[in-house]
Amino acid sequence: MIAKKVESYHDLIVWQKSHHLVLELYKAKLSKKESETLAAKIRETSSSVPSHIAIGFKKRGKKPKLYFYRSALTALQELDYYVLLANELGLLKNYSALTEEIDTIERMLKRLIRSNLPT
């Protein structure tokens, strides 16, 4: 298999998956007035994952890249908790699929971080 050259953050599969997760979470039916704050937190936190990946990709040098990639990982871990909370409050219907996607993105982000560690 020939690897495609990565020319933009759009080419990073981890960005593609995290962006897809944001879309899925925006589509999630987090209704009821008391869930509005949690829904906003989930949407805000989920969108910071691909945005931090995008910013990190554009940075020159390993330290700035690592800073943003690690920020994306931190946001993803925060998101994991919010999704758990929403599920336990009975506000999510697709919890298993969402956590599976979060786990996949986490593994990919960790590999991306390792690949940018100074040698």
NORRANOR-V103789 format. One record per backbone hydrogen bond with DSSP energy under -1.0 kcal/mol. NH is the residue of the N-H (numbers start at 1). CO is the residue of the C=O. E is the energy in kcal/mol with one decimal. If there is no record, write none. Layout:
NH & CO & E
NH & CO & E
This chain:
11 & 8 & -1.9
12 & 9 & -1.3
16 & 12 & -2.3
17 & 13 & -2.8
18 & 14 & -2.1
19 & 15 & -2.7
20 & 16 & -2.2
21 & 17 & -2.2
22 & 18 & -1.9
23 & 19 & -2.2
24 & 20 & -2.5
25 & 21 & -2.5
26 & 22 & -2.3
27 & 23 & -1.6
28 & 24 & -1.0
30 & 28 & -1.7
31 & 29 & -1.2
35 & 32 & -1.4
36 & 33 & -1.5
39 & 35 & -2.9
40 & 36 & -2.3
41 & 37 & -2.2
42 & 38 & -2.7
43 & 39 & -2.5
44 & 40 & -2.7
45 & 41 & -2.8
46 & 42 & -2.6
47 & 43 & -2.0
51 & 47 & -1.3
52 & 48 & -2.2
53 & 49 & -1.9
54 & 50 & -2.4
55 & 51 & -2.4
56 & 52 & -2.6
57 & 53 & -2.3
58 & 54 & -1.3
65 & 61 & -1.5
66 & 62 & -3.1
67 & 63 & -2.2
68 & 64 & -1.7
69 & 65 & -2.7
70 & 66 & -2.8
71 & 67 & -1.8
72 & 68 & -2.1
73 & 69 & -1.8
74 & 70 & -2.5
75 & 71 & -2.4
76 & 72 & -2.2
77 & 73 & -2.2
78 & 74 & -2.1
79 & 75 & -2.6
80 & 76 & -2.2
81 & 77 & -1.3
82 & 78 & -2.0
83 & 79 & -2.7
84 & 80 & -2.0
85 & 81 & -3.0
86 & 82 & -2.7
87 & 83 & -2.3
88 & 84 & -2.7
89 & 85 & -1.6
90 & 87 & -1.8
91 & 86 & -3.1
98 & 94 & -2.2
99 & 95 & -2.8
100 & 96 & -2.1
101 & 97 & -2.0
102 & 98 & -2.5
103 & 99 & -2.5
104 & 100 & -2.1
105 & 101 & -2.5
106 & 102 & -2.5
107 & 103 & -2.3
108 & 104 & -2.2
109 & 105 & -2.8
110 & 106 & -2.4
111 & 107 & -1.8
112 & 108 & -2.4
113 & 109 & -2.7
114 & 110 & -2.6
115 & 111 & -2.3
116 & 113 & -1.2
117 & 114 & -1.2
